[in-house]
Amino acid sequence: MNRRPFLKLTSAIAIAAALTGTAAAADTIRIGAVAPRTGPLAGGATVTQWPSIELWVHQVNEAGGLNVDGEMMLIELIEYDDQTNPGETIRAVQRLATQDNAHFIIAPYGTGLNLAAAPLFDRYGYPQIAVSAITDQQGALAEQFPNMFFTLGTTTALASDLVDVLEGMRDAGDLGNRVAMVNVADAFGIELATAARPLFEEAGFEIVYDTSYPLGTQDLSPVINGAAAAEPDAFVAWSYPPDTFGLTEQAMIAGLDVDAFYTAVATPFPGYGARFGPAAEGVLGAGGVNPDSEAFQAYAAAHLEVTGAEPDYWASATTYASLEILAQSIEAVGLDRAEVSDYLREATFETILGPISFDENNSNAAFWTVGQWQGGVFRGVASRDRDGAVPVILKDGWE
Amino acid sequence: MEILITGLLLGGTYALIAMGLNLQYGVARIMNLANGEILVAGGYVAFIAYTAAQLSPLLTIFIVAPLAFGINWLIYRIMLQPLVTRAKNRGQLETDSILATFGLSFIGVGLMLSFFGGDYFSYSFMAVPVELLGNSYGANRAISFAMAVVICGALYIWLNRSRAGLSIRAIATAPASARLVGIDVKRLSALAFALGGAVTAVGGALISTYLTLDASTGVVFTLKALIIVIMGGVGDVRGTIVAALLLGVLETTVATLIDPGLTLAAAYVMFLGILLFRPQGLFGKKTT
């Protein structure tokens, strides 16, 4: 092989790349995004994470960019698919930091992937405004990784607010004392079930059925039949998307007759309401929003227009809010990452969810915890410091 | 009784998942790792036909089957035939086909992502209870079981009665000798591969009526199919059916009587047991 033309070609490419690189650096802000496009969490990320990023970049660039020290800079988005594999998430963050020279990196999707990437965000000094990372370890994590921030709440808050909602229904005389609880055998499901168990007992509930099932179980009828045989008044499932759909369908088929029916992740997805229609009425789920707020309605309309899909009724809006927070920080202090992190700790941000600020644990203390399908819309029924919660209703059959 | 019926219904699902792979692996000798993607694609077509045109998945399968047959025939002719021709022995063909179809599965996922997006697709079709011997079961699962019976029965009869079927079994048993007695191995291998793809896609269309799928879920089904085919014995329709039903009943029994958390463990214990005591599978013949 003749080496010279090859060398010429590669050096030409290298020079061209360097030129375009410096040209781009002058007037764009490079924002990295890494989240699943494939793998087990791809379905959730496709509903919750990617469209909000797309919408935000579209809106910022449409408005002429972000104002950095008096200069309007457009956003250049660099995307990576991590295949729901923590190793790939880490590799992508490293690549964004060292080769793409991203100014900022949007936090990954999912608790595990966020935790996996946290040391790298920390090492390269990137602020990590995590959304879909729900854990009780926020204080410890913030201490270890001072630039990691949390927006969507804690495990215990999700569990204890559901217990509170059910307790309220019971004390009003609408609900009996018997609870059937199941969970997916995965970090998320196990952590929530472990948190909920003592809370139910403290509140005086009797847990009449308590079991877990493996991720990806293809027939959930034994789970629903087992729960039904225990004659519960309330059914609670700490579930993931495919099983959220499967458990609901099986409950309809088996005619599981409860006054409160709760499934966790994906219950606030528009696809859930579309699939089950009127049968979804009264189903409780994790999260929620205030769908009547003007800010949310404007966001949902723009989301549909730009991405062709509806946002979910929980983490979609929070994902968008986390990007609003990033944008406001950049406009306030510029592209210096350390200064942005300091600003994140101190300032209060105006978002579509209302004001957000971070406490001493880098946590946003105002978030939605429990929602319910009412009249074809998933409405928040319990929150920490958010306005617009509506009263909870009883589940009245599956018709 | 309830356990038995629930288990058999689940077993029907497993038979649908595994039957196509059995044809492809047993006869065409292609260990098709893109099997799950074909299944998910079948489910997508059913989903789109149902949501866009209110077309029942029971009718959609008549579109899905010839479509999948054609696509799989092309895949075999263009991509896999050269591997078969150049392979010196069965081991080499297996390695090559595993690598090639592994790549194919990524292409499948990528194509589905770009055409349909990564969102979950799920719809409600016949999600109503049917009464069987005093207990209620999902009508969609029952229908899908009935279809599994029809498909497996038809395959079994075809393989044992028709000339083409007998030739295919001859290839499965002894590919080198089959050529000597005037069987067109090339053509029939392509036929078996395409037929396997069609069965898998139809299975996907039926399964989509009660399972929530997305573009990336294919690999789950490939793995399940692999386990069932190996348990039943490669190239034997009866073996796949029996293994699928056994697995369904076992998982349901464990889930109901012991703990749903142990179904996966139970399935692997059964798999391990069969590998230990009958490595050729329940109905497989010992390799000579």
HADDOCK unambig.tbl for C-alpha pairs under 7 A between the chains (distance, minus, plus):
assign (segid A and resid 37 and name CA) (segid B and resid 118 and name CA) 6.72 0.50 0.50
assign (segid A and resid 38 and name CA) (segid B and resid 216 and name CA) 5.47 0.50 0.50
assign (segid A and resid 39 and name CA) (segid B and resid 216 and name CA) 5.27 0.50 0.50
assign (segid A and resid 40 and name CA) (segid B and resid 216 and name CA) 6.75 0.50 0.50
assign (segid A and resid 42 and name CA) (segid B and resid 118 and name CA) 6.22 0.50 0.50
assign (segid A and resid 43 and name CA) (segid B and resid 118 and name CA) 5.49 0.50 0.50
assign (segid A and resid 43 and name CA) (segid B and resid 119 and name CA) 4.69 0.50 0.50
assign (segid A and resid 43 and name CA) (segid B and resid 120 and name CA) 5.32 0.50 0.50
assign (segid A and resid 43 and name CA) (segid B and resid 214 and name CA) 6.35 0.50 0.50
assign (segid A and resid 46 and name CA) (segid B and resid 118 and name CA) 5.61 0.50 0.50
assign (segid A and resid 46 and name CA) (segid B and resid 119 and name CA) 5.52 0.50 0.50
assign (segid A and resid 47 and name CA) (segid B and resid 119 and name CA) 6.23 0.50 0.50
assign (segid A and resid 211 and name CA) (segid B and resid 259 and name CA) 6.97 0.50 0.50
assign (segid A and resid 212 and name CA) (segid B and resid 260 and name CA) 6.27 0.50 0.50
assign (segid A and resid 212 and name CA) (segid B and resid 261 and name CA) 5.13 0.50 0.50
assign (segid A and resid 213 and name CA) (segid B and resid 260 and name CA) 4.97 0.50 0.50
assign (segid A and resid 213 and name CA) (segid B and resid 261 and name CA) 4.19 0.50 0.50
assign (segid A and resid 214 and name CA) (segid B and resid 261 and name CA) 5.60 0.50 0.50
assign (segid A and resid 214 and name CA) (segid B and resid 264 and name CA) 6.91 0.50 0.50
assign (segid A and resid 219 and name CA) (segid B and resid 10 and name CA) 6.75 0.50 0.50
assign (segid A and resid 222 and name CA) (segid B and resid 252 and name CA) 6.62 0.50 0.50
assign (segid A and resid 222 and name CA) (segid B and resid 255 and name CA) 5.99 0.50 0.50
assign (segid A and resid 222 and name CA) (segid B and resid 256 and name CA) 5.39 0.50 0.50
assign (segid A and resid 223 and name CA) (segid B and resid 260 and name CA) 6.67 0.50 0.50
assign (segid A and resid 226 and name CA) (segid B and resid 256 and name CA) 6.82 0.50 0.50
assign (segid A and resid 242 and name CA) (segid B and resid 212 and name CA) 5.36 0.50 0.50
assign (segid A and resid 245 and name CA) (segid B and resid 212 and name CA) 6.88 0.50 0.50
assign (segid A and resid 246 and name CA) (segid B and resid 211 and name CA) 6.74 0.50 0.50
assign (segid A and resid 249 and name CA) (segid B and resid 127 and name CA) 6.74 0.50 0.50
assign (segid A and resid 253 and name CA) (segid B and resid 127 and name CA) 6.46 0.50 0.50
assign (segid A and resid 253 and name CA) (segid B and resid 128 and name CA) 5.41 0.50 0.50
assign (segid A and resid 253 and name CA) (segid B and resid 129 and name CA) 4.72 0.50 0.50
assign (segid A and resid 253 and name CA) (segid B and resid 137 and name CA) 6.59 0.50 0.50
assign (segid A and resid 253 and name CA) (segid B and resid 138 and name CA) 5.69 0.50 0.50
assign (segid A and resid 254 and name CA) (segid B and resid 129 and name CA) 6.78 0.50 0.50
assign (segid A and resid 254 and name CA) (segid B and resid 136 and name CA) 6.29 0.50 0.50
assign (segid A and resid 275 and name CA) (segid B and resid 122 and name CA) 6.70 0.50 0.50
assign (segid A and resid 275 and name CA) (segid B and resid 123 and name CA) 5.12 0.50 0.50
assign (segid A and resid 275 and name CA) (segid B and resid 124 and name CA) 5.82 0.50 0.50
assign (segid A and resid 276 and name CA) (segid B and resid 124 and name CA) 6.87 0.50 0.50
